[in-house]
Amino acid sequence: MKLVRYGERGKERPGLIDAAGRLRDLSSHAVDIAGDVLAPQGLARLAALDTATLPAVEGTPRLGPPVGAFSKFICIGLNYIDHATETGARPPAEPVVFLKANSAIAGPDDAIVQPRGSTKLDWEVELAVVIGSRAKYVGEGQALDHVAGYCLANDVSERGFQLERAGQWTKGKSCDGFGPLGPWLVTRDEIADPQALSMWLDVNGTRRQHGSTSNMIFSVAKLISYLSGFFTLEPGDIISTGTPAGVGLGMKPPTFLKAGDVVTLGIDGLGSQTQRVVADR
């Protein structure tokens, strides 16, 4: 299934994309794409519905982030050798873990708002994992059983804030709108192997990133197992798993986004996003 949330910001309704690519409303069957809906039983109940009987949504409403409630937005840094190399970092011996503020989450095509004082705004196409059932001290062999599904993410970053303003990475990763997710949450049964997905990102029509999740240093299963040893993963929690080479910071000379630029990105089977950069007022 491809589960979505549509409508104006803060008032999104649950829906799904049917086999013909049409948006259908799920409001009579789910309050939101969150909580018990993401558990195996909840997803099985939705999968059993006759989608032809669900109300069709007319027009092209805004799509919001495909997850409605979560406790954590967890990100993994330097999880592709080529990206670590281009930034001058050594490949990590253990996953590099940081958090984005929950307020960073945005819809897949919402504008990227360049914060005041930002001069080094960057892009990062990433595979995001959405947890469906509670995970604590989970082994790698059972880790994927706790996944509800997968979605596309852009780990938008402000490198000056991240690397030049002292402290940890949070300031450069958590600005409002720095976590576009979607367009949809693709349930786990539709992704045969999360380590075999092609990914790409363009800026103003020029290809900047092209890679594959096969090149992750730490697999999705490893990351879930590793993280669950430090804190409990709850339904709806998001793990953004790192980016391949091609970010603006790694270019020679470094090249960053500015107001008016358009970023387009995608992952096999998970759809695409388009964001225009606008200046904060």
Residue pairs with C-beta under 8 A, 6 or more apart in sequence:
1 16
1 43
1 46
1 47
1 186
1 187
1 190
2 16
2 17
2 184
2 185
2 186
2 187
2 190
2 271
3 14
3 15
3 16
3 26
3 33
3 46
3 66
3 149
3 184
3 185
3 187
4 14
4 15
4 16
4 17
4 23
4 33
4 63
4 66
4 182
4 183
4 184
4 185
5 12
5 13
5 14
5 15
5 32
5 33
5 63
5 64
5 65
5 66
5 67
5 68
6 12
6 13
6 15
6 23
6 57
6 61
6 62
6 63
6 64
7 13
7 61
7 62
7 64
8 62
9 62
9 64
9 107
9 110
12 32
12 64
12 65
12 68
13 25
13 26
13 27
14 25
14 26
14 27
14 29
14 30
14 31
14 32
14 33
14 37
14 68
15 23
15 24
15 25
15 26
15 57
16 23
16 24
16 26
16 46
16 51
16 54
17 23
17 24
17 184
18 24
18 51
18 52
18 54
19 51
22 56
22 57
23 56
23 57
23 61
24 51
24 54
24 55
24 56
24 57
25 54
25 55
25 56
25 57
26 46
26 54
29 45
29 46
29 49
29 54
30 37
30 42
30 46
31 37
32 68
32 69
33 66
33 67
33 68
33 185
34 67
34 68
34 69
34 70
34 235
34 236
35 42
35 69
35 235
35 236
36 42
36 235
37 43
37 46
38 67
38 130
38 131
38 132
38 133
38 148
38 149
38 235
38 236
39 132
39 133
39 148
39 235
40 132
40 133
43 132
43 148
43 187
47 187
62 107
62 109
62 110
63 107
63 108
63 109
63 182
63 183
63 184
64 107
64 182
65 105
65 106
65 107
65 108
65 179
65 180
65 181
65 182
66 130
66 151
66 181
66 182
66 183
66 184
66 185
67 130
67 151
67 181
67 185
67 236
67 238
68 236
69 236
70 102
70 234
70 236
70 237
70 238
71 234
71 236
71 237
72 99
72 231
72 233
72 234
72 237
72 238
73 99
73 100
73 101
73 102
73 104
73 105
73 179
73 237
73 238
73 240
74 97
74 98
74 99
74 227
74 237
74 238
74 239
74 240
75 97
75 98
75 99
75 100
75 126
75 155
75 173
75 239
75 240
75 242
76 95
76 96
76 97
76 218
76 223
76 239
76 240
76 241
76 242
77 92
77 96
77 97
77 98
77 169
77 242
78 84
78 87
78 89
78 91
78 92
78 96
78 217
78 242
79 95
79 96
79 216
79 217
79 218
79 223
79 241
79 242
79 243
80 211
80 215
80 216
80 217
80 242
80 243
80 244
80 245
81 91
81 215
81 217
82 211
82 215
82 244
82 245
83 242
83 243
83 244
83 245
83 246
83 247
83 250
84 90
84 91
84 92
84 217
85 91
85 245
86 245
86 246
86 247
86 249
86 250
87 247
87 249
87 250
91 217
92 217
94 226
95 218
95 222
95 223
95 226
95 227
97 227
97 230
98 168
98 169
98 170
98 173
99 170
99 174
100 155
100 170
100 173
100 174
100 178
100 179
100 240
101 170
101 174
103 174
103 176
104 156
104 173
104 174
104 175
104 176
104 177
104 178
104 179
105 179
105 181
105 238
106 176
106 177
106 178
106 179
106 180
106 181
107 180
107 181
107 182
108 152
108 180
108 181
108 182
108 183
108 271
108 272
108 273
108 274
108 275
109 180
109 183
109 273
109 274
109 275
110 177
110 180
110 275
111 177
111 275
111 276
111 277
111 278
112 121
112 156
112 177
112 178
112 180
112 257
112 263
112 275
112 276
112 277
112 278
113 175
113 176
113 177
113 278
113 279
113 280
114 121
114 257
114 258
114 259
114 277
114 278
114 279
114 280
115 158
115 161
115 175
115 176
115 280
116 280
117 160
118 158
118 160
118 161
118 175
119 160
119 256
120 158
120 159
120 160
120 161
120 248
120 249
120 254
120 256
121 156
121 157
121 158
121 159
121 248
121 256
121 257
121 258
121 277
122 156
122 157
122 158
122 159
122 247
122 248
122 249
122 256
122 257
123 154
123 156
123 157
123 201
123 203
123 208
123 209
123 247
123 248
123 257
123 263
123 265
124 154
124 155
124 156
124 157
124 201
124 209
124 243
124 247
125 152
125 153
125 154
125 199
125 200
125 201
125 209
125 211
125 243
125 244
125 265
125 266
125 267
126 152
126 153
126 154
126 155
126 199
126 240
126 241
126 242
126 243
127 150
127 152
127 153
127 194
127 197
127 199
127 213
127 220
127 240
127 241
127 267
127 270
128 150
128 151
128 152
128 153
128 181
128 238
128 239
128 240
128 241
129 147
129 150
129 194
129 220
129 223
129 224
129 238
129 239
129 240
129 241
130 147
130 148
130 149
130 150
130 151
130 185
130 236
130 237
130 238
131 146
131 147
131 148
131 224
131 233
131 234
131 235
131 236
131 237
131 238
131 239
132 146
132 147
132 148
132 149
132 188
132 235
133 145
133 146
133 148
133 235
134 146
134 232
134 233
134 234
134 235
135 143
135 146
135 224
135 228
135 232
135 233
136 228
136 232
136 233
137 228
137 229
138 146
138 224
138 225
138 228
138 233
139 225
140 219
140 221
140 222
140 224
140 225
141 221
143 220
143 221
143 222
143 224
143 225
143 228
144 188
144 194
144 220
144 221
144 224
146 224
146 228
146 233
147 188
147 220
147 224
148 185
148 187
148 188
148 235
149 185
149 186
149 187
149 188
149 190
149 191
150 185
150 186
150 188
150 191
150 194
150 270
151 181
151 182
151 184
151 185
151 186
151 270
152 181
152 182
152 183
152 265
152 266
152 267
152 270
152 271
152 272
152 273
153 179
153 180
153 181
153 238
153 240
154 179
154 180
154 201
154 263
154 265
154 273
154 275
155 173
155 178
155 179
155 240
155 243
156 175
156 177
156 178
156 179
156 180
157 172
157 173
157 178
157 247
157 249
158 171
158 172
158 173
158 175
158 178
159 172
159 248
159 249
159 254
159 256
160 172
161 171
161 172
161 175
162 169
162 171
162 172
162 173
163 169
163 172
165 171
165 172
179 240
180 273
180 275
181 238
182 271
182 273
183 271
183 272
183 273
184 270
184 271
186 269
186 270
190 269
191 197
191 269
194 213
194 219
194 220
195 213
195 214
195 216
195 219
195 220
196 212
196 213
196 214
197 212
197 213
197 267
197 268
197 269
197 270
198 210
198 211
198 212
198 267
198 268
199 209
199 210
199 211
199 212
199 213
199 244
199 265
199 266
199 267
199 268
200 207
200 209
200 210
200 211
200 265
200 266
200 267
201 207
201 208
201 209
201 210
201 246
201 263
201 264
201 265
201 266
202 208
202 263
202 264
202 265
203 248
203 257
203 261
203 262
203 263
204 261
204 262
205 262
205 264
208 246
208 247
208 248
209 243
209 244
209 245
209 246
209 247
209 265
210 244
210 246
211 243
211 244
211 245
211 246
212 244
213 220
213 241
213 267
215 244
216 241
216 242
217 242
218 226
220 239
220 241
223 239
223 241
224 233
224 239
227 233
227 239
233 239
248 254
248 255
248 256
248 257
249 256
257 263
257 277
258 277
259 277
259 278
259 279
260 276
260 277
261 276
261 277
262 274
262 275
262 276
262 277
263 273
263 274
263 275
263 276
263 277
264 272
264 273
264 274
264 275
265 272
265 273
266 272
266 273
